[in-house]
Structure formats: C-alpha cells, structure tokens
Amino acid sequence: MSTLLTSYIFLVMTLTPSISPESIDKFNKETIKFIENDPNVTFERLDSVIQMSKDIEYGYGEAYALYLKGYTHKINDNSGKAFLSYLKALDLLKGIDSDRAADTKSRLFIETGSILRVHFKYDEAIKYYDEGIKLAKEYSLERWIIDISYNKGFALGEMGNLDQAINLLQETLNLAKRENSERMIVNCLNLIGLTFRDNHQYDMARSYFEQMLSYDYQKLNKYKYHGRAYHNIATTYVLSGDLTTAESFYDKALLEKKQYKNVTGLFITQIDLADVYYQTGRIDKANELASAGIAKYDQLSLSPDYYKIFDLQKKIAAARNDLAGVVAFSDQYVVENNKFLDQQKELIKIRDQFKMEILSASYFSNLQRERRIADLYTYILYGLLALAAVVVANKSWNMWRKKQLERDLQQAFNDLDDIDKVL
C-alpha cells in the first residue's frame, strides 16, 4: 500500500506542472516523519524526490534528500551507504551559497566526520570538522560551531591528543554556556571528564561528572545524564583499581538507566558491571548480567564497544569450564569483528571510488569544455575565412567595376575624338 501511495505521489508531482522547488521542499519535510518507523517508505520517497529534483535541476532539494537518505541508512546501521549519500550531498552543495545550504552542509560535515571517527579515521574526520567549523563561523551558525567543535574534541581525544582536546572542549563548553545550550553543556562536561580520565587524571574527571549530577536540568531527561555520570565515575574507579567503589557507582548507574529505559545505555553498564563481577570472582553473577546484555545485542549498532561482550562471555565460559561456550563466544566475536572490518574496507572503497567519480566527472567536464572551445575556434576560423572571402570578393568586384568604368570612360573619350575628327 505504501509503495502504491508513494508511486501515486511521484506520478502526480511529475505529471503536473505544479512541481517546483517549494513542492520538493515540502515533500522532503513530510518524509522526515517516516524515517524512524518505516525506512522502506522513506527510501521510496527520497528516491522519488531525488529524481524530481534532478528533473527540474534543483540542487538543494536533491542534496537535502540525500542527507535524509544518508541519515536513514545510518540509523539502520549501514554506514557505507550513509557515507556515500553524505558525500554526494556535500558535492551537490559546493556551488550553492545560502543560509539553509550552509546549515545542511554543517550537518553533513558532522555526520560524515562522525562515520570516519567511529572507524578510526581520525585525521580525515578532523578535516571534515575543520571545514564545518570554518563554514559555521562564516555564517555565524553558533549551534553548529558548538556541535562540530565538540565532535572534533572527541576525535582529538580518541587519537591521543588529550591536552588539545581538553582545551578545545573547554572553549566549546564556554560557548555552550553563553548560548545556554543545555544539551551541549552536559555533553561537554561528560566528554571533558572522559578526556581527563583517559589522561589518568581521575579526580579531575570525577569533578566534571559530578557537575553533571548537580546540574539543574530543564528540558533534558536527567535520568539519562545521571546514569551516564554514575557509569563514568565507576570507570575511573575501575582504572584506579578500586573495584568495590566502582561496583557501587555501576549500581547507581543501572538504577538511573532503568528509569530512562534506553537499551544502549543499559547494555553498556551491564557488561561493564559484569566485568567487575568477573574480576572479583563472582562468575555466576557475571554470567547472569552478561547474558542479559547479550539478549539486547541485536538492537545495537555494530561497534567494538558493544561486541566486546562476546570476549567477556568467552572468559566467563572458561571460568565455568564451559568449553563449548568458549568456542561459541570466540567464534561470535570473530564474526562481529570481521563485520566491522568489512565496514571499514567498504568505507575506504566508497571514498576512493567517489574521488575517482569526481575526478572523472571533472575530466570529462574539462574535456567537453575543451571541445566546446575547439569548436568555437573552428567556428571563428570559418567565420574569418568567410569574412575574408567576402572582403576579397568585394574588393575584386570593386576592382572589376573600376576597370570597367575606366574602359567605359576611355571608350567615351574615343567616341568624342571620332566626333571631333568628323566635324
């Protein structure tokens, strides 16, 4: 039914003269409501609007539809197709200079950089973030300056440039406070804390997580951020070797996260607490909690942070003398890791292929331009030759006429002489 409806809309918009940039913008906006719940309808609608935009040469409409298509691929865990859609959208927006194009490009710089960052391509991710920050500053897009700087700080921290990351994130936090962006204030507090943690400055890290706990939440769900803060405080105690205190904070994190009811957040705390149980010799409790985590695994995106649970379960199975479990969990870890590596290879392949397509398009565009120039030169040459022929013909005609006149005049004089002789 949805396919027929989309096809009907497409035919109506295509066959009627009312198709316009405004109608395409409206169609794109209406498509957003399908993204979370019905990806098939979303893709059908977006493919239709991409073609319609091409038909009327409406680059922004096509680019925004590609952005939505990429986002839909992303939330359905297809980072390769998302990456390609984002690259195509960015390429289309290169020549469009407007506030809304700048806004969409800023979103695309974040999304494209984040896919690269997740796959450990930090240098390339930072190039996209830098382009995004430059653009956002040019158009005074404070929201995107904050968001992109936050993501750049994330990438700098993950690649080991911790001091640089902290400095950038502190600047971003100050800007978020100035703009009163509640979401980015608490996100910056969290990320600064994580960066101090990774720099083994555990007391500093906890001071930022504690600010998340004492923050006066207005619009955000406090259970989400309280759960995150308690979890991250727990990790600082794990890293410092205090597993007893870590366990108490993981318990607090679980209570908060159960209130928030987010699958991913709950999963992360469950596997980290299961690891504490394993390290302290409570194997049955570790197995119970890890098993509860694995039951949620299919609802998560593909990430080393998530499929590490199979490695933990392998160790738990070994401690329980469950040799079949050791083999099964080892195999599952390898399967998931290979899937992730295949995603990385696909991204590199798509990136290189896209670069070649752009180079080819540029080459053929230049070739066509050169051919047009050559044709123009040919037309000019033929025109000059024709003009020269006309000039030569005109000059020849004038010379012939001049000689003819001279002959006629000479004949007239001769006739006068004959008359004189007769007289």
N, C-alpha and C positions, 0 to 999 in steps of 0.2 A: 504493500500500500504506500509506504514511504517513498519507494523508488518511482512509482507512478506519479505521486504528488510532486516530487522534485522534477521529474521529466516534464510534467504539465507546466510547472512554473517556468522552467527553462524555455519551453516552446513558446509560451505566452510572451515572455520577455524578449525572445529572439525575433518572433514574427510580427511584433507590433512596433510601431515607430516610437513608442514611449521609452524604449531603452535609452538610458542616459547615465552619466556618472552618478547622479543623485540616486537613481533606482538601484544601481550596483552597490553604492554605499549602504543603502537601506537593507539590501539583500544580505550583505556581509554582516551587518549588525544583527539581523534576525537569526543568522546562522549560529551566532555565539551560544545561544541557549541550548543548542543540540550537542555541543562539544563534550560535556561531561557524561551525558546519558546515552547518546546514540551516535557513536563515531561513524557508522556506515552512512547514515543520513548526512552527517557533517561533511564527509568526503565527497559525496554525490553533489551536494550543494556547492561546495567550494570548487570542485572541478568544473561545474557549470558556470560559476561566476568568473572563474579564471578565463574560460573560453570567451565569455561575453565581453570581458574587459579587453581581451585581445582584439575582438571584432571591431570595437569602437576605439581602439588604441588608447585605452585609459590605464596608464601605467600604475597609478597609485592604487586603483581598485584591484588590479591583478596582484600587486605586491602585498597588499593587506590580506587578501585571500590566501596567499602563500604563507604569510606569517601565521594565520589561523590554522592552516593545514599543518605547518610545522609544529605548532603547539599541540594539536590533536595527536600527531604522531608521538610527540614527547610523552604525553600523559598515558599513552598506550605502549610505552616502553619500546619505541622504535626510534632510537636516537639517530641512526643513519639517515632515514628518510626525513626526520625533523631537520637534521643538519643541512641536507640538500635544499629543502624548502626555504630555510633561512638564508642560505647563500644566494639562491635565485631572487628572493625578495630584496636583499641588500643590493644586488646588482641592478635590479629594476629602479630602485630608489636613488641611484647615484645622480641621475640628472634631474631630480625633482627637488625644487627648493621651496619649501613651505613649512609652516609650523607643524602641521599634522604629519608631514613626511618625516620631519626631524624627530617627532615623538615616536613614530613607528620604527625608525632607524635605531633610536636609543633602545627600544625594547629588543630589537633584533641583535644588537651588539651584546646585550646581556645574555640572551638565550644562546647565541652562537658561542660566545666565550664560555658559558657555563657547561655546555656539552663538551668542549675541548678540555676544560678544567677537570671534569669528572673522569675523563680518560687520560689524565696526567699530562696533557699537552699545555703545560703552564705558560711557556713563552708565547705560544700562538694565542692562547686565551687572553693574555695581558695585552697583546696588540689590538685585539678587538675592544677590550675595555678602555684602552687609551684613546682609541678612535671615538668611542662612545662618550667619554668624558669631554673630549675636545668639542664634539658636536653639541653636547648638552650645555656646555658653558657658552658656546656661540649663540645659542638660542635662549639662554637663561632658564633652562629646564632644571630647576633646583631638585625636584624629586628624582630625576634620573642621574644627576650628579651624585646624589647620596647613594642611590642603589648601585650604580656602576662602580663607584669608589669602594663600596662595601665588598662587592664581588672581586674587585682587584685585590683588596686586602686579604680576602680569603685565599686567592691564588698565590699571593706572595708568601703567606704563612705556610701553605702546603708545600711550596717549593723550598722552604727553609730560610727565606729572608724575613726572619721574625721581627727584628728591630724595625725594618722598613714597613712591615705590615702593621705593627703597633702604631707607628707614627701616622700612617695614613688612616687607620681606623679611629684614632683619637680625633683627627681632623673631621672625619666623617660623623663621628658621634656629636661633636660640637655643632656641626651644620644641621644634623637631625634635630638637636635640641632647639636651635634657632628657628627651624621650620616647624617645630612642635609635631614631628612625625613619630608618633608613639611606637609604631611597628619597627622603625629603623633605630630608634633609641635602644629598645630592649635587644634587638638583633645585634647591634654594635656592642652593647655590654657583654652579650654572650660570646661573640667572636673574639673580642679583646681578651676576655677571660681564658678562652681556649688557646689563644696565641701565647699568653703568659704561661699557661700550663705546659704547652709544648716546649717552652723555653726553661722549664723546670723551676719557674717562679710561682710555687703553689699558693703561697699566701696572697700574692697579688692577684692571682687567678680567682681565688675564692672571694676576694673583695668585690670583684665585678659581678660574680654570680649572686652574691648577697644583695647587691644593688638591684638585681632582677627580682629578688624576693621582696624587697621593701618598696619597689616601685608602685605608684598609685595608678593601677590600670583603669582606664576609662572605657575604651572600646574593645580592646583585645581580651581574649579569654585567658584569665590569669592562670587557670589550671595547666594550660599548655606550657607557659613560660616558667611557672613554678616547678613543674615536672622536669623541664629541661635544666633548670638551675640546680635542683637537687641531684639530678643524674650527673651533671658535670662536676659538682663538688665531690661526689663519690669517686669519680675517676681520678681526681687529684690525690685522694687518699690511697687508691689502688696503686698509683705510680710511686707514692712515697712509702708503700709497704704496710700501711695501716688498713688491713682488710676488715677488721671489726667495725671501725668507724665508717668505712666505705659501705659496708652492708647496711648500716642504719640509714644512710642517705639514699641508697638504692631503694630501700623500703618506702621512704618518704616519696621518692620519685614515682614509684608504682602507684601509690595512693592518689597522687595528683593526676597521673596519666590515665588512670581508670575513670576519673571524673571527666577528663577531656575526651576520652573514647576515640583516640587516634591509633590506628593499627601499627603504623610505622614506629611511632614514639614508644608504644608499649613493647613492641618487639625488641627494640634496641636495649631497653632497660632489662628485659627478661633475660636476654642472652648474656649481658654483662654481669648480672647478678648470678646467673647460673655458673659463670666462670669463677666467681668468688666462692660459690659453694664447692666447685670442683677443687679449687686451690686449697680450701680448708678441709678437704677430705669428706665432705657430705655429698657423696656420689649420687645417692638416690634422689636427694632434693635437686641436685644439679640436673639429673636426667629428667625429672618431672618438669622443671622450668624450661629446659632446653626443648623438650618435646612440645610444650605449649607454644614456644616460639616458632618451631618448625611448622606447626599447624597454620601459622599465619604467612609462611614464606611466599606462597604463590600470589599473595596480594601485594607484594613489594616489587619495586623495580630491581633490575639486575645491577648489583653493586658488591664490590669486595667487602664493604662494611656489613653486608647482610649475609652473603653466602659463607662468611667465616663460621657461621653456626654449624656447618657440616664438619668443619675441622674440630670444633669444640665437642660435638657429639661423637666424633671418632675417638677422641681422648677419653671421654666418659665411657664409651663402649669398651675401650681397652681396660679401663679401671674395673669394669664389671665383668671382665673375661668374656665379653660378647664378641667373639672373633668375626661372626657373620656381620654384626653391626659395624665393626671396624672397617671391613671391606666395603660394605654398602655406603657408609658415610664418606669414606675416602673416594670412592668412585663418584659419588654425587658432587663432592667438592670439585673434583677434576672436571666434571661435566659443566658445572656452573662457571668455573674459571675459564674454560675454553670458550664458552659462550661470550664471556666478557672480552676475551682476547680477540674473538672474531668480530665483535662490535668495534674494537679499536682499529682492526685492519680495514673494516668497511669504511670507517670514518676517513682514514688516510686515503683509501682508494677513491672515495667520493670527492674528497678535497682535491686530489691530483687530477681526477677526471674533469672536475668543474673548472679548474685552472686551464686545462687543455681546451675545454669548450670555449672559454672566454678568449683564450689566445687565438683559437681557430676563428671564432666569430670576428675578432679584431683583424685577423689576417685577411679573411675574405671580404670584410668591410673595406679594408685598405685596398685590396685588390680591385674591388668594384669601383672604389673612388679613383684609383689609378686608371682603370679602364674608361671611366667617365671623362677623366682629364684627357686621356689619349684620344677619345672620340671627339672631345671638344677641340683639341688641337687639330684633328683631322678636318672637322667642320670649318675651323678658322682658315686652315690651309686652302681647302677647296673654295672657301669664300673669297680669300685673297686672290687665288688663281682666276676665279670667275670675274672678280673686280678688275684684275689686270687685263683679262681678255676683253672686258667691256671697254677699258681705257684704251687698249691697243686698237680695238675695232673702231672706237670713236675717233681716235687720232688718225687712223688710216682713212676713215670716211672723210674727215676734215681735210686731210692732205689730198685725197682724190677730188673732193669738191673744189679745193683751192686750185689744183691743176686744171680742173675742168673750167673753172671761171677764167683762169689765165688763158686757156685755149679759146674760150668764147670771146674774151676781150681782144685777143690777138686777131681772131677772125673778124671781129667788128672793125678793128683798125685797118685790116687788109681791105675790107669791103669799102671803107672810106677812101683809101688810096685809089682804088679802082674807079670810084666815082669821080675823084679829082682828075684823074687822067682823061676820063671821058669828057669832062667839062672843059 
